[in-house]
């Protein structure tokens, strides 16, 4: 004899709760996609704070240490930005990067995908590590970052920075709007 399914009140309540959660998640996703596609919230300048907890070097070196960065950035409504970052470089030295740049929405991929480029002054590769970055003079050198990121919602983004030929850095950021 085939086994029948008995719909107990607990099962009915569980199914109703699951359907309610799915409907809410679908509505939230639709609202988020609409918000990202209209870009209305980008019409104002805002501050961004970021942390970079993970760096992967292209070439491993036993002298490499963990790199962690904290950044504060001002983003204008037209995509231009300026900021500064404090970090420990790959050799454990306190370092800084002051920069200006531009962020653009990419015309392909999911809504919220962006590219960013920045250039500025890098400080921190001193002593026997001066030759690790080009054009270094007493710890000061030009710096540049090329970034591919995804604006997850109105306030949160994740990005990957290309660190020249040295490696990749993951960044998580929060926008103060």
Residue pairs with C-beta under 8 A, 6 or more apart in sequence:
32 153
33 111
35 41
35 153
35 154
36 111
36 112
36 151
36 153
37 111
39 105
41 154
41 177
42 77
43 77
44 77
44 177
45 74
45 75
45 76
45 77
46 74
46 75
46 175
46 176
46 177
47 72
47 73
47 74
47 75
47 175
47 176
48 71
48 72
48 73
48 74
48 75
48 81
48 83
48 157
48 173
48 174
48 175
48 176
49 70
49 71
49 72
49 73
49 173
49 174
49 176
50 69
50 70
50 71
50 72
50 73
50 85
50 171
50 172
50 173
50 174
51 68
51 69
51 70
51 71
51 171
51 172
51 173
52 67
52 68
52 69
52 70
52 71
52 87
52 161
52 169
52 170
52 171
52 172
53 68
53 170
53 172
54 169
54 170
55 66
55 67
55 90
55 163
55 167
55 168
55 169
55 170
56 167
56 168
56 169
57 64
57 90
57 166
57 167
58 165
58 166
58 167
58 168
59 166
61 90
63 90
63 91
64 90
64 91
65 88
65 90
65 91
65 92
66 88
67 87
67 88
67 89
67 90
67 169
68 87
68 88
69 85
69 86
69 87
69 169
69 171
70 85
70 86
70 87
71 83
71 84
71 85
71 86
71 171
71 173
72 83
72 84
72 85
73 81
73 82
73 83
73 84
73 173
74 81
74 82
74 83
75 81
75 103
75 175
79 102
79 103
79 104
80 100
80 101
80 102
81 100
81 101
81 102
81 103
81 116
81 118
82 99
82 100
82 101
83 98
83 99
83 118
84 96
84 97
84 98
84 99
85 96
85 97
85 99
86 94
86 95
86 96
87 95
87 96
87 97
87 124
88 94
88 95
89 95
89 124
89 125
89 129
90 132
90 166
91 125
91 129
91 132
93 124
93 125
93 126
93 129
94 124
95 122
95 123
95 124
95 125
96 122
96 123
96 124
97 120
97 121
97 122
97 123
97 143
97 145
98 120
98 121
99 118
99 119
99 120
99 121
99 143
99 145
100 118
100 119
100 120
101 116
101 117
101 118
101 119
101 120
101 145
102 116
102 117
102 118
103 114
103 115
103 116
104 114
104 115
104 116
105 113
105 114
106 113
106 114
106 115
110 150
112 150
112 151
112 152
112 157
113 148
113 149
113 150
113 151
114 148
114 149
114 150
114 151
114 157
115 146
115 147
115 148
115 149
116 145
116 146
116 147
116 149
116 159
117 144
117 145
117 146
117 147
118 144
118 145
118 147
119 142
119 143
119 144
119 145
120 142
120 143
120 144
121 140
121 141
121 142
121 143
122 133
122 140
122 141
122 142
122 143
123 139
123 140
123 141
124 139
125 132
125 133
125 136
125 139
125 141
126 138
126 139
130 136
130 138
130 139
132 166
133 141
133 143
133 164
134 141
134 142
135 141
135 142
144 164
145 161
145 162
145 163
146 161
146 162
147 159
147 160
147 161
147 162
147 171
148 159
148 160
149 157
149 158
149 159
149 160
149 171
150 157
150 158
150 159
151 157
152 158
154 175
154 177
155 174
155 175
155 177
156 172
156 173
156 174
156 175
157 172
157 173
157 175
158 170
158 171
158 172
158 173
159 170
159 171
159 173
160 168
160 169
160 170
160 171
161 168
161 169
161 171
162 168
163 169
